Amino acid sequence: MVSITEWQKIGVGTAGFGVFFVFLGMLLYFDSVLLAFGNLLFLTGLSLVIGLRKTFFFFFQRHKLKGTGFFLGGVIVVLLRWPLLGMLLETYGFFNLFK
């Protein structure tokens, strides 16, 4: 049986809230505050679940740098209050990361 630490439980909840806020931000016509908050919560939750080192190595592998650049660039663009463009960049980066 795999044991789950308390940090991982908190990370799952944080990532879940992040996905919820991103979804809610998209439903409310790309509300930039909800999208930015959701992005930050999701990335924080991901790093709590799998660890900071594994998160860093996942995003910064040589063959995933293009996807990482678009994904993190999209997060930055959303934080700068261009939600539609930022979400498009994030989506493109997400598909490049997981292809």
C-alpha positions in Angstrom: 0.0 0.0 0.0 1.3 3.5 -0.9 1.4 5.9 2.0 0.3 9.5 1.3 1.9 12.2 3.4 0.0 15.1 4.8 1.7 17.5 2.4 0.5 15.4 -0.6 -3.1 15.5 0.8 -2.8 19.3 1.1 -1.3 19.4 -2.5 -4.2 17.4 -3.9 -6.7 19.8 -2.3 -4.7 22.9 -3.5 -4.5 21.5 -7.0 -8.2 20.7 -7.0 -9.1 24.2 -5.9 -6.7 25.5 -8.7 -8.6 23.5 -11.3 -11.9 24.7 -9.9 -10.9 28.4 -10.0 -9.6 28.1 -13.6 -12.8 26.4 -14.6 -14.9 29.1 -12.8 -12.7 31.9 -14.4 -13.4 30.4 -17.8 -17.1 30.2 -17.1 -17.2 33.9 -16.0 -15.9 35.1 -19.4 -12.2 34.7 -18.6 -12.0 36.6 -15.4 -8.3 37.3 -15.0 -8.2 37.3 -11.2 -9.8 33.8 -10.9 -7.6 32.4 -13.7 -4.5 33.8 -12.1 -5.4 32.5 -8.7 -6.3 29.1 -10.2 -3.0 28.9 -12.0 -1.0 29.7 -8.9 -3.0 27.2 -6.8 -2.6 24.5 -9.4 1.2 24.9 -9.7 1.6 25.0 -5.9 -0.5 21.9 -5.5 1.4 20.1 -8.2 4.7 20.8 -6.5 3.3 19.7 -3.1 2.0 16.4 -4.5 5.1 15.3 -6.5 7.8 17.4 -4.8 9.7 20.5 -5.8 12.6 18.6 -7.4 10.4 16.3 -9.5 8.3 19.3 -10.5 11.4 21.2 -11.6 12.8 18.2 -13.5 9.4 17.5 -15.2 9.1 21.1 -16.5 12.7 21.6 -17.5 13.6 18.5 -19.5 15.3 19.4 -22.7 12.6 18.0 -25.0 9.8 19.7 -23.0 11.3 23.2 -22.9 9.0 24.5 -25.7 5.9 23.3 -23.9 7.2 24.7 -20.6 7.9 28.0 -22.1 4.4 28.4 -23.5 2.7 27.1 -20.4 4.6 29.3 -17.9 4.5 32.2 -20.4 0.7 31.8 -20.5 0.6 31.9 -16.7 2.6 35.1 -16.8 0.4 36.6 -19.5 -2.7 35.8 -17.4 -1.1 37.4 -14.4 -0.5 40.5 -16.6 -4.3 40.6 -17.2 -4.5 39.2 -20.8 -6.6 36.2 -19.9 -7.7 35.0 -23.3 -4.2 35.1 -24.8 -2.7 33.6 -21.7 -5.1 30.7 -21.7 -4.5 30.0 -25.3 -0.7 29.9 -24.6 -1.2 27.7 -21.6 -3.4 25.3 -23.6 -0.8 25.0 -26.4 2.0 24.5 -23.8 0.0 21.9 -21.9 -0.5 19.8 -25.1 3.2 20.2 -25.9 4.1 19.0 -22.4 2.0 15.9 -22.5 2.3 14.8 -26.1 
